[in-house]
Amino acid sequence: MWDDEVDVVCTGAGAAGLANALAVADLDAEVFIADAADTATAGRTWLEVAGGDPETSHYFTELAADLGPLRRKSVDPSIPVREVPSTAGSDSGRTIAPFVGARLREWAARCLATPYGFLSTRLPDWQTTVRTADGEILEVSELGTLTIGSGDAEAAVRDWLTARIAQEGIEVHRGHTLQRLVFEEGVAVGAVFDTPDGPWAVRARHGVTVTGGAAPLPGSAAHRLPADATVRLCVVGQRASRFGRLELLTSDPLEPTVPVTCRARDRRLVVNLHDTHRGLQTWRCAKIDRYPSLGE
């Protein structure tokens, strides 16, 4: 049944997909990156674009059901930038910290509101935590540092990630469009892609990471950073959340910005996600807990 087997499958070769692949490779694990060259995410979130299969769409819908909709103007194309005090440091090893459902919902909505967001079908465990300037505790996988000039920060990040992917010898499988996730007893264990040569099924021993495509995106993150700022490029998540995003962490003070992400209290539904499974008569997977207990 399976054409290939790896540790993690990444759907989408945008910045978030490449970053996740590098984070997996840094753990000495195998990763398969698939990207549909013709994928266009304009006007939709990366999760709405992923998969037209009813079972897969239902799975995504259940995970996002409580988040509130993303208005078109809420989607910010700029790479997220976060201030972390220089004295914060990083703590290796799992940190036991409380989590609140409302806070996780807001975090998931923020991840959906950026093309740099991602969804993991299994809870990530990056083993390192940092404390932000506002006291928030994040789980991170640091990929490296780079200096952002006065130009296009998003382009600089794409170039850096692309160079690292080539350096690590990780292949990006172009022309692979996500057809569906494969489930066993309610757990995503792989993915099937449509390719020019027919379907290609890849088993994922440690889950599938869903991200956006590789199309270049305009942004203005550099406007918030001091000239020639050195930033840490990190895959960022919150404990007990399947959602995460690629961020730039810096100890330099940031220029203020008007928040564009939606808030959980708005109680809006993600646009179009509920429509994707109205015709679904049966669902072969077990019911999903939107915010799972620890260890899942």
N, C-alpha and C positions, 0 to 999 in steps of 0.2 A: 504493500500500500504506500509506503513512504519512499520517496526518491532521494531524500537526504535526511540526516539527523545531526543536530547541533545542540549547544546548550541554550542559546537564546536566538530567537528570530526577531529582527527589526523590520517593520514595514515602513518604508519611507526613507529616502536618503537626503532629507533636509538636514539642517543643523542639529536638530534634536535626535534624529536617527543616527547620524554619524557620531554624535557625542555619546549616546548610549552604547553604540558598538565599541567605541574606544574604552568606555568604562568596563564593559564585559571583558574585552581583550586584556585590560590591565589586571584582571583576576585570573588570567591564564585559561580563559574559557573560550569555546568556539562560538562564533556568531555568524549569522546569515543575514545580509542586508538586501532587501528587495525594494525596488523603486519603479513606479510606473511613470515613464517619461512624460506622458500626456496628462498627468494628474493636475487639475487646477483647483485651488482652494479658495479663490476669490469669492467673498460673500458668504462663505460657509466655514465652519470650524473644521479642523483636521479630523475630528472624530466623526463628523457627518459625512465626510468624503469616504471614509474607510468602510469598504464592504457593502455589497448590496444584498447579500444572502440574508433571508429573514431571521434565521437563528442567530447569526452574527449581529445583525442590527438590533435584535431584541436584547442580546447580551450587553451591547453598548448602551442601549436605552435604559436598562435597569441600573447600570452603574451611574448614569447621569440624571436619573429621574428626579432627584431632590435639589438639583443645583440652581434652577432658575434659568430663563433663557438668556442667551447672549444676543443682545441687540447688535445690529450690524456695526454701529459706531463704537461698540464696546471692544471690538477686536483691535489690539494694538500690534502693528507689525514690527515694532522695535524690540530688540532683544532685551529681556529684563535685566536691570542693573540694581544691585543691592549694596548698601553700605554695611560693612562689618568692621567693628573697632579693631585696630591693630593689636590690641591687647587680648582680643577674644581667643585667638589661637584655634586649634583643632584638637578634639578629643577622639582618639582611636578607641574602638570597641563600642558595643551597643550601650547607649545611654537610656536608662529607664526613666521615662518622662510621661506625665499624664497627657492625654489628648482629649479634645472635646469635639463632639460630632459637628456642631455648628462651625467650628473653626476648620474642620476638615472639608466641609461643604464649600466654605468660602475659598479655601485653597484649591480645591478641584475646579471651581468656577474660574479662578484666576489662571489656572493652567490651560483650561479650554479657551480662554480669551487671548491666547498668544500662539502664533505658529511655532513657537519654540517649546510647546508643551508636549507631553506624551502620557500614555496610559500603559501600565504594565499589568498583564493578566495575573501575575503573582506579586506579592508585596516585595519591593526591593529592600535590600539590606546593605547600605553602602558603608556601614561600620565606622563612619566618622561623623561627628556632629560639630556644628559651630553655632555660636550665639550672635544674633544680629544686633545692630545698634538699638533696636526697640525691644530687645530681650527675647525675641523669637528663637526657638531652637530648631535647627534644620539638620537633616541628614544629607551629606554631600559626598560626591566622588569628584575630587579635583583632578582635572586632566592636564593642567599646566598653566603657565602665565604668558601673557602677551601684552604689548604696549599698544594702546589705541591712540592714534594721532588725531588730527582735526578732520580726517576724512570719514569714510563710511565704516562705522564700527561693525555693522552686520556683514559687510563684504570682508573685512579683516578676519572676522570669526570664521566665515565660510572657508576662506583661503587656508587658515590655520588648520581647521579640521580636515580639509581635503588633503593637505600635505601629510598630516599625521596618519590618516587612513592609508595613503600610499606607502608611507614609511613602514607601517605595521604589516603591509602586504594583505590587507583585508579587501576582498573583492566586493564590488557593488554590482548586484545583478539587475541591470536595466531592463525595462520592458516587462517587469513582473508586477502585474496588478493583483492586489489582494482580492481573491474570489470569496473566501470564507475562512473562518477559524474552524478548527476541528476540536470537538469536545469529547471527553470520556468522563462519564459520571459527573457532568457539570463543570469539569475543569478543562480549560483550554490547553491542549497538548501539542498543538501545531497549527499550521496554516497551509492553505492551498492557494496557489497563484496561477493566474492566466498568463501564459507566455506565448510568443509567436510559434513555439513548437508544441503547444498544448499545455494541459494542467501540470503543475509541478508541486508536489506535496512535501513539506519539510516538517519533520518532527522537532519539537522544542522541549528539551529535557527540563528546562527551568523557566519556561514561559515565553510569551510573545509580547514585544513592546510595539505599540501602535503609535506612529508619528505622522507628520505631514510629509509632502513630497519635496523634491529638490529644487523646485522653481525659485529663482532669486526673489527676495522680498525687500522692499524699501523700508528704511527705518531711520531713527534719529537718536539712537542711544548715545552717540558721541557727544550730543549737545548737553548731556547731563554730567559728563566727565570733564575733569580738568585736562588741559592740554598735555599730551604725551603721558597719560595715566597708565600705570601698570595694573592690570586686573587679573584675577584668578578665574579661569574658565571652569565652571563646575556644573555637574548634573546634580540637581537639587530636588529633594523630596521632604515630606513630613511623615513622621512615624504613623503607621497604620493607614496610610493612604496609598492607593495604587497610582495616583496622579503625580506628575512631577514636571519639571521644565529645566531647560538650559538657562543658566544665569551667569552674569559677570559679577563677581564679588570684588569690592574695593574698600580700602580703608580711607580713601579720600572723600571729603564732603561732597555730596551730590547737589546739583541744581534741583530746586523743587519742580515737581511736575503735577499736573492734574490727573488724578486716578481715572483710568478708563475701564478698568475691569468691573464687572457687575458684582453686587453684594448678595450674599445668601438671603438676607432679610427681604430682598425684593420679591422673592417667591415667584419668579418667572420660570417658565419651562424652556429648556433648550430648543431653539427653533428647529422644526422639522424632525427632531429625533423621535418624537412619539408617533409621527405619521408613518415611520418606516416599518412598523410591525402591526398595523391595524388589521391586515389581512391574515395574520398568523393564526392558524387554528390550533396547532399544538406546538409545544416547546419541549424538545427532547432532553434539555439540560435541567439540572437541579436548580432551584431558585437561588438567586444571587443575593447575598447580604451586601448591601451597598457599602457599608463601612464595617469590614470584617473584624473579628476578634483577633487578638495578637497571635502571631505564629502561623496564620494562614498564608 
